[in-house]
Amino acid sequence: QVQLVESGGGLMQAGGSLRLFCVASGRTFNKYNLAWFRRTPGKEREFVAAIVWSGGATYYTDSVKGRFTISRDNPKNTFTLQMNSLKPEDSAVYYCAITGQNVLDWSNNTDMDYWGKGTLVTVSS
């Protein structure tokens, strides 16, 4: 049984930082592509960041480039999202997800193999 568990969410003032963690269990994930998504009330779930298993390339949605960093620790089956210079519009439930598929366009992709249940991030102005 594959499980993804997020942690690290919370309340932060604008300009502050948070680090989200996703711990995966149930199999070896070193050949999976890892990603973070977020959803705010009334909106579709949107792609935030991804890191691929082959080569470690990273991808970000434009609104978080230069502020967020995704990384992975394969031996620990853990990946993180470092969020700096937070803005109120970053407030959302953040989900980690993994896929064994090769994704050509992360910005329009929400088709992942496994999802976590989410962690809430609230950024106050």
C-alpha positions as CSV (number, residue, x, y, z in Angstrom):
1,Q,0.0,0.0,0.0
2,V,1.6,3.2,-1.2
3,Q,1.2,6.2,1.2
4,L,2.2,9.8,1.0
5,V,2.0,11.9,4.1
6,E,2.5,15.6,4.1
7,S,3.6,17.8,7.0
8,G,4.9,21.2,7.7
9,G,1.9,23.4,6.9
10,G,0.7,26.1,9.2
11,L,0.2,29.8,9.6
12,M,2.8,32.3,8.5
13,Q,3.0,36.0,7.9
14,A,3.7,37.3,4.4
15,G,7.4,37.3,3.7
16,G,8.1,34.4,5.9
17,S,9.1,30.8,5.1
18,L,7.7,27.3,5.5
19,R,9.0,23.9,4.6
20,L,6.7,21.2,3.6
21,F,7.6,17.5,3.8
22,C,6.3,14.5,2.1
23,V,7.2,11.1,3.3
24,A,6.5,8.2,1.0
25,S,6.1,4.5,2.1
26,G,5.1,1.3,0.5
27,R,7.8,1.0,-2.2
28,T,11.0,2.4,-3.4
29,F,10.5,5.8,-5.0
30,N,13.8,6.6,-6.6
31,K,12.4,6.2,-10.1
32,Y,9.3,8.2,-9.5
33,N,8.7,11.8,-10.5
34,L,7.6,13.9,-7.5
35,A,5.4,16.9,-7.4
36,W,3.6,19.4,-5.2
37,F,0.1,20.8,-6.1
38,R,-2.1,23.1,-4.3
39,R,-5.8,23.9,-4.1
40,T,-7.7,26.9,-2.8
41,P,-11.5,27.0,-2.2
42,G,-13.4,27.3,-5.4
43,K,-10.4,26.7,-7.7
44,E,-9.0,23.7,-9.5
45,R,-6.0,22.0,-8.0
46,E,-2.9,23.5,-9.6
47,F,0.6,22.4,-10.2
48,V,3.3,24.0,-8.0
49,A,6.6,22.2,-8.5
50,A,8.1,18.9,-9.6
51,I,11.4,17.1,-9.6
52,V,12.0,14.2,-12.0
53,W,13.9,11.0,-11.0
54,S,16.1,11.0,-14.1
55,G,18.6,13.8,-13.9
56,G,16.8,15.7,-11.1
57,A,15.5,18.4,-13.3
58,T,13.0,20.7,-11.5
59,Y,9.9,22.5,-12.7
60,Y,7.9,25.3,-11.2
61,T,4.8,27.3,-11.9
62,D,5.6,30.8,-12.8
63,S,4.1,32.3,-9.6
64,V,6.6,30.5,-7.3
65,K,9.8,30.6,-9.4
66,G,12.6,32.1,-7.4
67,R,10.7,31.6,-4.1
68,F,10.0,27.9,-3.8
69,T,12.5,25.0,-4.1
70,I,11.6,21.3,-4.4
71,S,14.1,18.7,-3.4
72,R,14.2,15.0,-2.8
73,D,16.1,12.6,-0.5
74,N,15.7,9.2,-2.1
75,P,17.3,7.0,0.7
76,K,14.7,8.5,3.1
77,N,11.8,8.4,0.6
78,T,11.2,12.1,1.4
79,F,10.8,15.2,-0.6
80,T,10.4,18.7,0.5
81,L,9.1,22.1,-0.7
82,Q,10.9,25.0,0.7
83,M,8.7,28.1,0.5
84,N,10.3,31.5,1.0
85,S,8.9,35.0,0.6
86,L,5.4,33.7,1.1
87,K,2.5,35.7,-0.1
88,P,-1.2,35.6,0.9
89,E,-2.0,34.1,-2.5
90,D,0.1,31.1,-1.6
91,S,-2.5,30.1,1.0
92,A,-3.9,26.7,0.0
93,V,-4.0,23.1,0.8
94,Y,-0.7,21.6,-0.5
95,Y,-0.6,18.0,-1.8
96,C,2.4,15.9,-2.7
97,A,2.0,13.4,-5.4
98,I,4.1,10.9,-7.4
99,T,4.0,9.3,-10.8
100,G,6.1,6.8,-12.7
101,Q,5.0,8.3,-16.0
102,N,7.1,10.7,-18.0
103,V,5.4,14.0,-17.9
104,L,5.9,16.3,-20.9
105,D,4.0,19.4,-19.6
106,W,3.9,19.7,-15.8
107,S,2.0,23.0,-15.9
108,N,-1.1,21.3,-17.2
109,N,-0.6,17.9,-15.5
110,T,-2.7,16.7,-12.5
111,D,-2.6,13.0,-13.6
112,M,-0.5,11.4,-10.8
113,D,-0.4,7.9,-9.6
114,Y,-0.6,8.6,-5.9
115,W,-1.6,11.5,-3.8
116,G,-1.2,12.6,-0.2
117,K,-4.1,14.0,1.8
118,G,-2.8,17.5,2.0
119,T,-1.5,20.0,4.4
120,L,-2.9,23.5,5.0
121,V,-0.8,26.6,4.4
122,T,-2.2,30.0,5.5
123,V,-0.3,33.2,4.8
124,S,-1.5,36.3,6.5
125,S,-1.0,39.8,5.2
